[in-house]
Structures are given as structure tokens and as C-alpha cells.
């Protein structure tokens, strides 16, 4: 996980900002899925 995303998540958890936590979580899953599919294409 990128450091900037980790920092943003920590701030959101500290503020108990559920909307921000959900948004960042969605961003992370989108990023990780995209990253995995790109990695599989280069491997295959």
C-alpha cells in the first residue's frame, strides 16, 4: 500500500470519518485489482 494512502487512512480513522474511510478503501481495492491484472498480463 502506498505511504500516502496509509497516511490518509490513518487520518480518516483518527477523525472517525466513515465516508473518507470507505472512499480510500474503494481506491485501494481498485488500485490493487488493477495492479494485479496488469501483473498477470505481463506474466501470461
Phi and psi in degrees as a GROMACS rama.xvg file:
@    title "Ramachandran Plot"
@    xaxis  label "Phi"
@    yaxis  label "Psi"
@TYPE xy
-61.1917  146.702  UNK-2
-61.4072  -38.28  UNK-3
-62.943  -36.7298  UNK-4
-70.6367  -40.065  UNK-5
-60.2049  -44.232  UNK-6
-63.1354  -42.9664  UNK-7
-63.7668  -41.7308  UNK-8
-63.8153  -41.7006  UNK-9
-62.6682  -41.2907  UNK-10
-63.3377  -43.6191  UNK-11
-63.8732  -42.4807  UNK-12
-64.3689  -40.2189  UNK-13
-62.1949  -40.4418  UNK-14
-83.0594  -7.74069  UNK-15
57.5795  41.9916  UNK-16
-91.8617  90.8453  UNK-17
-60.9336  -38.5023  UNK-18
-61.5093  -44.725  UNK-19
-67.1896  -40.2411  UNK-20
-60.913  -45.5367  UNK-21
-63.1538  -44.093  UNK-22
-60.5312  -47.9293  UNK-23
-65.7596  -36.8103  UNK-24
-63.2069  -44.598  UNK-25
-61.699  -40.5146  UNK-26
-61.3035  -43.705  UNK-27
-63.4458  -45.0436  UNK-28
-66.5285  -37.5878  UNK-29
-62.3065  -47.1572  UNK-30
-62.3976  -45.5968  UNK-31
-68.918  -39.0258  UNK-32
-64.6432  -43.1535  UNK-33
-64.9123  -41.6607  UNK-34
-64.1194  -41.9418  UNK-35
-65.6239  -42.2889  UNK-36
-66.7784  -36.6399  UNK-37
-66.9644  -40.2258  UNK-38
-64.9888  -41.3519  UNK-39
-66.0524  -37.1372  UNK-40
-63.2484  -38.9924  UNK-41
-73.7649  -28.8228  UNK-42
-77.0371  -37.263  UNK-43
